[in-house]
Amino acid sequence: MSEDAEEDDWFESDSGDDESDELDWDDWETDDSDGEESTEPSDKPEEASDADGGSLTAGFDDVSDAEFATDAGDESLEQDAEPATPEPTGSDDSAEPDDDSGGLGSSEFFGGEFGAPEMPSDEEMDDPFAEDDGDDTEESLEATGGTEFDEEFESEIPRIDIGVTGLDQMIQGGVPARSLMVVMGSAGTGKTTFGLQFANRGLEKGEKAVYITLEETRDAVIAAASEKGWGFEQYAADDDLAIVDFDPIEMANSLSSIRNDLPRLIDDFGAERLVLDSVSLLEMMYDDQAKRRTEVFDFTKSLKKAGVTTMLTSEGSEDNPYVSRHGIIEYLTDAVFVLQYVRSEFQETRLAVEIQKIRNANHSRETKPYEITDDGISVYQQANIF
């Protein structure tokens, strides 16, 4: 940020309203210099403690062991049941057993007046994952993106569309309003384009938007949008769009002040959508893992408090595309979109998108190919990757 801009408000210089009563940049540096840190250990999600993303598969082995335990223990139960078989003590005809075998299925073994419970068949015992042919078919089809997915998802939560062709069709009803979302991916997968397209969709609908960039300058953002045919320069001139370019170090040093004032500034501007590109650069400013987790958690908490629908971009892990670089942000957000390169056995490489999660919204779980065109990102919902 230039030296001349230090006298102006970081947000107001882009929104166009010079008469608002805002804090100066120097005041934020003073507020943050006392070194106070937010201490809310009780609010920190324990899921984010695993920085390398190992928590994504935690507990899977335990579930598998529990499922197979019923099958493995069948023989031992029958062996233990034999000593418990009551011996006939007389010729009293009134005491007729419900089960002549006197084994596991007898009423005497369970000691209840309702007799033996219905035991599973041999075929069911051989398949611990067996399910009855009931209403589970529709649920399983929805989970896998099957043909029954077109059924409308009933909810009273207001929803908005992302603005990405094909992807919106994979989200029934849209993303819940005021959600905190993150799009993760490696370099070149279109994360910045994704954020620009999300903001442009709101501007086209008459909504106001805030675009915060830690990677590019304000002019570079406008130029990138203009290449796609999106009039960010005009939107900014009409005070419908505020573009704020931060140096990551400056933002980290002033994060406490920015975090406190951001909800008010967003409310005063009337923004309905916000984009931060990228949260990974902010995370890199903290060497200590605990400090990084605390600062990022408090920042995302302030965004949720602002009540604005937010899209964050994040670098993916080099080892696992489904995990962010620092393994934190995906646990703090309501929705996660994964952009990745997929290579076939014939060494053909394509771009693919997958919706990892969306809270309070039904969505497809299929992996679909997409392209970055002159008009933005287009997802081919009806196509397969290869």
C-alpha positions in Angstrom: 0.0 0.0 0.0 1.4 3.4 -0.9 2.6 6.0 1.7 -0.2 8.4 0.6 -2.8 5.9 1.5 -1.7 5.7 5.1 -3.7 8.9 5.9 -6.9 7.3 4.5 -9.1 4.6 5.7 -8.3 1.2 4.2 -11.8 0.4 3.4 -13.2 3.9 2.7 -10.6 4.7 0.1 -12.3 2.1 -2.2 -15.9 2.5 -1.2 -16.0 6.2 -2.2 -17.6 7.7 0.9 -15.1 10.1 2.3 -17.4 11.6 4.9 -17.9 8.4 7.0 -16.4 8.4 10.5 -13.8 5.7 10.1 -10.6 4.8 11.9 -7.3 5.8 10.3 -4.6 3.3 9.3 -2.3 4.8 12.0 -5.0 4.2 14.7 -5.2 0.5 13.7 -1.4 0.1 14.0 -1.6 1.7 17.5 -4.5 -0.5 18.6 -2.6 -3.6 17.5 0.8 -2.6 19.0 -0.2 -3.5 22.5 0.3 -7.1 21.6 -3.0 -8.3 23.1 -4.1 -11.6 21.7 -7.5 -13.2 21.6 -7.8 -16.0 24.1 -10.8 -18.1 23.4 -9.5 -21.6 23.9 -13.0 -22.9 24.7 -14.3 -21.8 21.3 -11.6 -23.3 19.2 -12.7 -26.4 17.2 -10.7 -29.4 18.1 -10.9 -30.6 14.5 -8.3 -28.1 13.4 -5.6 -29.4 15.7 -4.4 -31.8 13.1 -2.3 -29.6 10.8 -1.6 -32.2 8.2 -5.2 -33.1 7.6 -5.0 -36.5 9.3 -8.3 -35.9 11.1 -10.2 -36.4 7.8 -9.8 -40.2 8.2 -9.8 -40.3 12.0 -12.1 -43.0 13.4 -12.5 -44.9 10.2 -10.7 -48.0 11.5 -12.8 -47.9 14.7 -16.0 -47.9 12.7 -14.7 -50.8 10.6 -13.8 -52.8 13.6 -17.2 -52.2 15.2 -19.0 -53.4 12.1 -17.1 -56.6 11.8 -17.3 -57.3 15.6 -20.8 -58.7 15.3 -19.7 -61.2 12.7 -16.6 -62.2 14.4 -18.3 -62.7 17.8 -21.1 -65.0 16.5 -19.3 -68.3 17.2 -18.1 -67.2 20.7 -21.7 -66.3 21.7 -23.0 -69.7 20.8 -20.2 -71.4 22.8 -20.9 -69.3 25.8 -24.6 -69.9 25.5 -24.4 -73.7 26.1 -23.7 -73.7 29.8 -26.7 -71.4 30.3 -29.1 -73.9 28.8 -31.6 -74.8 31.6 -31.9 -78.5 32.5 -35.4 -80.0 32.7 -36.2 -80.6 36.4 -39.5 -82.5 36.1 -42.4 -83.5 34.0 -44.4 -80.4 34.6 -46.2 -79.8 31.3 -47.1 -76.2 32.2 -43.4 -75.1 31.8 -43.0 -75.5 28.1 -40.0 -73.8 26.6 -40.5 -71.4 23.6 -37.5 -73.0 21.9 -36.6 -76.7 22.2 -33.0 -76.0 21.5 -32.5 -74.0 24.8 -29.7 -72.2 23.1 -29.2 -68.6 22.0 -32.7 -68.2 20.7 -34.5 -69.6 23.7 -36.6 -67.4 26.0 -34.9 -68.9 29.1 -31.5 -67.7 27.9 -32.7 -64.1 27.7 -34.9 -64.4 30.8 -37.6 -62.2 29.3 -41.4 -62.8 29.1 -41.6 -61.9 25.4 -39.5 -64.8 24.2 -36.4 -64.8 21.9 -35.7 -61.9 19.6 -35.6 -62.4 15.9 -32.1 -63.4 14.8 -30.6 -62.4 11.5 -30.3 -65.0 8.8 -27.0 -66.7 7.8 -26.8 -64.5 4.7 -27.2 -61.3 6.7 -24.6 -62.4 9.2 -22.1 -63.0 6.4 -22.6 -59.4 5.2 -22.2 -56.9 8.0 -23.0 -54.1 5.6 -26.3 -55.6 4.5 -29.2 -53.2 4.3 -32.9 -53.9 3.9 -34.7 -53.0 0.7 -36.6 -50.0 2.1 -36.5 -46.3 1.6 -32.7 -46.2 1.7 -32.5 -46.3 -2.1 -33.4 -42.7 -2.6 -31.0 -41.6 0.1 -28.1 -43.6 -1.3 -28.8 -42.2 -4.8 -28.7 -38.6 -3.5 -25.4 -39.3 -1.7 -23.8 -40.5 -4.9 -25.3 -37.9 -7.2 -27.6 -40.5 -8.9 -30.6 -39.9 -11.1 -33.0 -39.2 -8.1 -30.9 -36.1 -7.2 -33.3 -33.7 -9.0 -35.8 -33.8 -6.1 -36.0 -30.4 -4.5 -34.4 -29.9 -1.1 -36.9 -28.3 1.3 -35.5 -25.7 3.6 -36.5 -22.2 4.9 -32.9 -21.0 4.9 -32.4 -18.2 2.3 -30.0 -19.4 -0.5 -27.8 -17.7 -3.1 -26.1 -19.0 -6.2 -22.4 -19.1 -6.7 -22.4 -17.9 -10.3 -20.4 -20.8 -11.7 -22.3 -22.5 -14.6 -22.9 -26.2 -13.8 -21.7 -25.9 -10.2 -24.9 -24.2 -9.1 -26.8 -27.1 -10.6 -24.8 -29.4 -8.3 -26.1 -27.5 -5.3 -29.8 -27.9 -4.8 -31.3 -24.6 -3.9 -28.0 -22.7 -3.7 -25.6 -22.1 -0.8 -27.2 -20.9 2.4 -26.9 -17.1 2.7 -24.2 -15.8 5.1 -22.2 -19.0 4.7 -18.4 -18.9 5.0 -17.0 -20.9 2.1 -13.5 -21.8 0.9 -12.3 -23.0 -2.5 -9.1 -25.0 -2.2 -6.7 -26.0 -5.0 -3.1 -25.9 -6.2 -1.6 -23.2 -8.4 -3.4 -22.8 -11.7 -6.7 -24.4 -10.8 -8.6 -21.1 -11.0 -9.1 -20.1 -7.4 -8.8 -16.4 -8.1 -11.2 -16.7 -11.1 -13.6 -18.5 -8.8 -13.6 -15.6 -6.4 -14.0 -13.0 -9.0 -16.9 -14.9 -10.6 -18.6 -15.2 -7.2 -18.4 -11.5 -6.6 -19.4 -10.6 -10.2 -22.6 -12.7 -9.8 -23.7 -10.7 -6.8 -22.9 -7.4 -8.6 -25.0 -8.5 -11.6 -27.9 -9.1 -9.3 -27.7 -5.6 -7.7 -25.8 -6.7 -4.6 -22.8 -4.9 -3.2 -19.5 -6.7 -2.8 -16.1 -6.3 -1.1 -13.0 -7.9 -2.7 -9.9 -8.1 -0.4 -6.7 -9.3 -2.1 -3.4 -10.2 -0.5 -1.8 -11.3 -3.8 -2.6 -8.6 -6.4 -3.0 -4.9 -6.6 -6.3 -3.1 -7.1 -5.5 -2.4 -10.7 -4.6 -6.0 -11.3 -7.9 -7.2 -9.9 -9.8 -4.8 -12.2 -7.8 -5.9 -15.2 -8.3 -9.6 -14.5 -12.1 -9.1 -14.2 -12.1 -7.0 -17.4 -10.5 -9.8 -19.4 -13.6 -11.9 -18.5 -16.0 -9.1 -19.5 -16.8 -8.2 -15.9 -17.1 -4.4 -15.3 -15.4 -4.2 -11.9 -14.1 -0.7 -12.7 -17.6 0.7 -13.2 -19.0 -1.1 -10.2 -16.3 0.4 -8.1 -17.0 3.9 -9.5 -20.7 3.4 -8.7 -19.8 2.5 -5.1 -21.2 -1.0 -5.5 -17.8 -2.7 -5.2 -14.9 -2.0 -2.8 -11.5 -3.5 -3.8 -9.0 -3.5 -1.0 -5.4 -4.6 -1.6 -3.4 -5.5 1.5 0.2 -6.5 2.0 0.0 -9.8 4.0 2.5 -8.6 6.6 0.6 -5.3 7.1 -2.7 -7.2 7.4 -1.2 -9.7 10.0 0.2 -6.8 12.0 -3.1 -5.0 12.0 -5.4 -8.0 12.0 -6.8 -7.3 15.5 -8.0 -3.9 14.5 -9.3 -5.0 11.1 -11.1 -7.9 12.7 -12.9 -5.6 15.2 -13.9 -3.0 12.6 -14.7 -5.3 9.6 -18.3 -6.2 10.6 -19.2 -2.5 11.1 -17.5 -1.5 7.8 -19.3 -4.2 5.9 -22.6 -3.2 7.4 -22.1 0.5 6.6 -21.2 -0.4 3.0 -24.2 -2.7 2.7 -22.1 -5.6 1.2 -23.8 -8.9 0.7 -20.8 -10.8 -0.7 -17.1 -10.7 0.3 -14.0 -12.4 -1.2 -10.6 -12.8 0.4 -7.8 -14.0 -1.9 -6.1 -15.7 -0.3 -6.3 -16.9 3.3 -3.1 -19.0 2.9 -0.9 -15.9 2.7 -2.4 -14.7 5.9 -1.7 -18.1 7.6 1.9 -18.0 6.4 2.5 -14.8 8.5 2.4 -16.9 11.7 5.2 -19.4 12.4 3.6 -20.7 15.6 0.9 -23.2 14.9 -1.2 -22.3 17.9 -0.9 -18.6 17.1 -1.9 -19.2 13.5 -4.9 -21.3 14.5 -6.1 -18.6 17.0 -5.8 -15.7 14.6 -7.5 -17.5 11.7 -10.3 -18.7 13.9 -10.9 -15.2 15.3 -10.8 -13.7 11.9 -13.4 -16.2 10.4 -15.5 -15.6 13.5 -15.6 -11.9 12.8 -16.7 -12.6 9.2 -19.6 -14.7 10.4 -20.5 -12.0 12.8 -20.7 -9.5 9.9 -23.5 -11.6 8.4 -22.0 -11.5 4.8 -21.7 -14.5 2.4 -17.9 -14.9 2.2 -15.7 -16.8 -0.3 -12.1 -17.5 0.8 -9.4 -19.0 -1.4 -6.8 -21.3 0.0 -3.8 -23.3 -1.3 -4.2 -27.0 -1.1 -1.8 -29.4 0.5 0.9 -30.7 -1.7 0.2 -34.3 -0.5 -3.6 -34.2 -0.4 -5.9 -32.0 -2.5 -8.7 -32.4 0.0 -6.7 -30.6 2.8 -5.6 -27.0 2.9 -1.9 -26.1 3.2 -2.1 -25.6 7.0 -5.1 -27.9 7.6 -7.2 -25.3 9.4 -9.6 -23.3 7.2 -11.6 -26.3 6.0 -12.8 -26.9 9.6 -13.8 -23.3 10.2 -16.0 -22.9 7.0 -19.5 -24.0 6.1 -18.7 -25.1 2.6 -15.6 -26.5 0.9 -15.0 -26.7 -2.9 -12.0 -28.7 -4.1 -10.3 -27.8 -7.4 -7.7 -30.3 -8.6 -5.8 -31.8 -11.5 -6.8 -35.3 -12.4 -4.6 -37.4 -14.6 -5.8 -40.5 -16.5 -3.8 -43.7 -17.1 -3.0 -42.3 -20.5 -1.4 -39.3 -18.9 -4.2 -37.0 -19.9 -4.7 -34.2 -17.4 -8.0 -32.4 -16.7 -9.4 -30.0 -14.1 -12.0 -31.4 -11.8 -14.2 -29.9 -9.0 -15.8 -31.6 -6.1 -18.0 -30.3 -3.3 -16.5 -31.6 -0.1 -19.2 -30.2 2.2 -22.0 -27.7 2.5 -23.7 -27.3 5.8 -27.5 -27.2 5.7 -27.6 -27.9 2.0 -28.1 -30.9 -0.2 -25.5 -31.3 -2.9 -23.9 -33.7 -5.4 -20.9 -35.6 -4.3 -19.7 -36.4 -7.8 -16.4 -35.2 -9.2 -17.0 -33.2 -12.4 -14.7 -31.7 -15.0 -14.5 -28.0 -15.6 -12.7 -25.5 -17.8 -11.4 -21.9 -17.4 -12.7 -20.0 -20.4 -12.9 -16.4 -21.5 -16.2 -16.2 -19.7 -15.0 -17.7 -16.5 -15.2 -21.2 -15.0 -17.7 -23.6 -16.5 -18.5 -27.0 -14.8 -19.7 -29.8 -17.1 -22.3 -31.4 -14.8 -23.4 -34.1 -17.2 -19.9 -35.2 -18.2 -17.5 -37.6 -16.7 -13.9 -36.8 -16.0 -12.6 -39.3 -18.5 
